[in-house]
């Protein structure tokens, strides 16, 4: 009877040690995952900041082009419509990071605007007076700089998502993630044309 009691106490002690160890590992995982999640959110916020900056540049850019190329109506309208589509997805909740469908809509809207802007930049080649306009040159430079910052911000975001998602998929972290309700973040998959700044040649 005494030996059975000792054996039960040993088993109980081992269970306590294993439970405490598991709890500490869970806490360590949770804190680490939350830290990485904040990194992902910060990089997403930087993308959003740059996209908002691009959004704000467009009305002046469109008006400047319109002054020299008003009959390029189709191109001007496509930019305006793409901007309007993006307007509903500005300052979007960070919940988008865990929602593949909403994230895809967010990307599509931004990518459509990027493509429309590239078409607008090509229009200026046909109008020497527009190419020489100081306001247009300044806006074009600001847009090109913004597009470059968007590209860099997207890469940094995707790098942060890679680190975060890797943390969640390895064992036993995948179990801890399920318990904590922590989901993988979405990658920013922009098309090639949206990854580069508009290429404008001044001839």
C-alpha positions as CSV (number, residue, x, y, z in Angstrom):
1,X,0.0,0.0,0.0
2,X,2.9,2.3,0.9
3,X,4.7,1.6,-2.4
4,X,1.5,2.3,-4.3
5,X,1.1,5.6,-2.6
6,X,4.7,6.6,-3.3
7,X,4.2,5.6,-7.0
8,X,1.0,7.7,-7.2
9,X,2.8,10.7,-5.6
10,X,5.7,10.4,-8.1
11,X,3.2,10.2,-11.0
12,X,1.3,13.2,-9.6
13,X,4.6,15.2,-9.2
14,X,5.6,14.4,-12.8
15,X,2.2,15.5,-14.0
16,X,2.6,18.8,-12.2
17,X,6.1,19.3,-13.6
18,X,4.9,18.5,-17.1
19,X,1.9,20.8,-16.7
20,X,4.0,23.7,-15.4
21,X,6.5,23.2,-18.2
22,X,3.7,23.2,-20.8
23,X,2.2,26.3,-19.3
24,X,5.5,28.2,-19.4
25,X,6.2,27.1,-23.0
26,X,2.7,28.2,-24.0
27,X,3.3,31.6,-22.3
28,X,6.6,32.0,-24.0
29,X,5.1,31.1,-27.4
30,X,2.1,33.4,-26.9
31,X,4.4,36.4,-26.0
32,X,6.7,35.7,-28.9
33,X,3.8,35.3,-31.3
34,X,2.2,38.6,-30.2
35,X,5.5,40.4,-30.6
36,X,5.8,39.1,-34.2
37,X,2.2,39.9,-34.9
38,X,2.9,43.5,-33.8
39,X,5.8,43.6,-36.3
40,X,3.5,42.4,-39.1
41,X,0.8,45.0,-38.2
42,X,3.5,47.8,-38.1
43,X,4.7,46.8,-41.6
44,X,1.1,46.7,-42.9
45,X,0.5,50.1,-41.4
46,X,3.5,51.4,-43.3
47,X,2.1,50.0,-46.6
48,X,-1.2,51.7,-45.8
49,X,0.5,55.0,-45.1
50,X,2.3,55.0,-48.4
51,X,-0.9,53.9,-50.3
52,X,-2.8,56.8,-48.6
53,X,0.0,59.1,-49.7
54,X,-0.5,57.9,-53.3
55,X,-4.2,58.2,-53.0
56,X,-3.8,61.9,-52.0
57,X,-1.5,62.7,-54.9
58,X,-3.9,61.5,-57.6
59,X,-6.4,64.4,-57.8
60,X,-3.7,67.0,-58.4
61,X,-2.0,64.6,-60.9
62,X,-5.2,64.0,-62.8
63,X,-6.1,67.7,-62.9
64,X,-2.6,68.6,-64.2
65,X,-2.8,66.0,-67.0
66,X,-6.4,67.0,-67.8
67,X,-5.2,70.6,-68.4
68,X,-2.9,69.4,-71.3
69,X,-4.6,66.1,-72.4
70,X,-8.3,66.5,-71.6
71,X,-9.3,64.2,-74.5
72,X,-7.4,61.3,-72.9
73,X,-10.8,60.8,-71.2
74,X,-10.7,57.0,-71.0
75,X,-7.3,57.0,-69.1
76,X,-8.3,59.8,-66.8
77,X,-11.6,58.1,-66.0
78,X,-9.9,54.8,-65.3
79,X,-7.6,56.5,-62.7
80,X,-10.6,58.3,-61.1
81,X,-12.6,55.1,-61.0
82,X,-9.7,53.1,-59.6
83,X,-9.2,55.7,-56.9
84,X,-12.9,55.7,-56.0
85,X,-12.7,51.9,-55.6
86,X,-9.7,52.3,-53.3
87,X,-11.5,55.0,-51.3
88,X,-13.6,52.3,-49.6
89,X,-10.6,50.5,-48.5
90,X,-8.6,53.2,-46.8
91,X,-7.5,52.9,-43.1
92,X,-8.9,49.4,-43.2
93,X,-9.0,47.3,-40.0
94,X,-6.0,45.1,-39.3
95,X,-8.4,42.2,-39.2
96,X,-7.8,42.1,-43.0
97,X,-4.5,40.4,-42.2
98,X,-6.4,37.2,-41.2
99,X,-9.1,37.4,-43.7
100,X,-8.0,36.0,-47.1
101,X,-11.1,37.3,-49.0
102,X,-11.0,40.8,-47.6
103,X,-7.2,40.9,-48.1
104,X,-7.6,39.9,-51.8
105,X,-10.1,42.7,-52.3
106,X,-7.7,45.1,-50.6
107,X,-4.9,44.0,-52.9
108,X,-7.1,44.1,-56.1
109,X,-8.2,47.6,-55.4
110,X,-4.7,48.9,-54.8
111,X,-3.3,46.9,-57.8
112,X,-6.0,48.3,-60.1
113,X,-5.1,51.8,-59.1
114,X,-1.4,51.2,-59.6
115,X,-2.0,49.9,-63.1
116,X,-4.2,52.9,-64.0
117,X,-1.5,55.2,-62.7
118,X,1.1,53.6,-64.9
119,X,-1.2,54.1,-68.0
120,X,-1.6,57.7,-67.0
121,X,2.2,58.1,-66.8
122,X,2.5,56.8,-70.3
123,X,0.1,59.4,-71.6
124,X,2.5,62.2,-70.8
125,X,4.9,61.0,-73.6
126,X,2.5,62.3,-76.2
127,X,2.4,65.9,-74.7
128,X,5.7,67.8,-74.6
129,X,4.1,70.7,-72.9
130,X,2.9,68.4,-70.1
131,X,6.3,66.9,-69.7
132,X,7.8,70.3,-69.3
133,X,5.2,71.4,-66.7
134,X,6.9,72.0,-63.4
135,X,3.8,70.9,-61.4
136,X,3.5,67.7,-63.3
137,X,7.2,67.0,-62.9
138,X,7.0,67.5,-59.2
139,X,3.9,65.3,-58.9
140,X,5.5,62.6,-61.1
141,X,8.6,62.6,-58.9
142,X,6.5,62.3,-55.7
143,X,4.5,59.5,-57.2
144,X,7.6,57.6,-58.3
145,X,9.1,58.0,-54.8
146,X,5.9,56.8,-53.2
147,X,5.7,53.8,-55.5
148,X,9.3,52.9,-54.5
149,X,8.4,53.2,-50.8
150,X,5.3,51.0,-51.4
151,X,7.5,48.3,-53.0
152,X,10.0,48.4,-50.1
153,X,7.2,48.4,-47.5
154,X,5.5,45.4,-49.2
155,X,8.8,43.4,-49.1
156,X,9.4,44.2,-45.4
157,X,5.8,43.3,-44.7
158,X,6.1,39.9,-46.5
159,X,9.4,39.2,-44.6
160,X,7.6,39.9,-41.3
161,X,4.7,37.6,-42.3
162,X,7.1,34.8,-43.2
163,X,8.8,34.9,-39.8
164,X,5.4,35.1,-38.1
165,X,3.8,32.3,-40.1
166,X,6.8,30.0,-39.6
167,X,6.4,30.5,-35.9
168,X,2.8,29.3,-36.0
169,X,3.3,26.1,-38.1
170,X,6.0,24.2,-36.2
171,X,5.1,21.7,-33.5
172,X,4.0,22.3,-30.8
173,X,3.4,26.0,-31.7
174,X,0.6,25.0,-34.1
175,X,-1.2,23.5,-31.2
176,X,-0.6,26.6,-29.0
177,X,-1.7,28.8,-31.9
178,X,-5.0,26.9,-32.2
179,X,-5.6,27.2,-28.4
180,X,-4.8,31.0,-28.5
181,X,-6.8,31.5,-31.7
182,X,-3.8,33.0,-33.5
183,X,-4.1,32.8,-37.3
184,X,-1.5,33.1,-40.0
185,X,-1.2,36.5,-41.7
186,X,-1.8,37.0,-45.4
187,X,1.0,37.7,-47.8
188,X,0.9,40.7,-50.1
189,X,1.0,39.2,-53.6
190,X,1.1,42.2,-55.9
191,X,1.4,41.7,-59.6
192,X,4.7,42.5,-61.3
193,X,3.4,45.8,-62.8
194,X,2.4,47.0,-59.3
195,X,5.8,46.2,-57.8
196,X,7.6,48.8,-59.8
197,X,7.4,52.6,-60.0
198,X,6.0,54.0,-63.2
199,X,8.9,54.3,-65.7
200,X,8.7,57.7,-67.3
201,X,11.3,58.9,-69.8
202,X,11.9,62.6,-70.4
203,X,12.9,63.0,-74.0
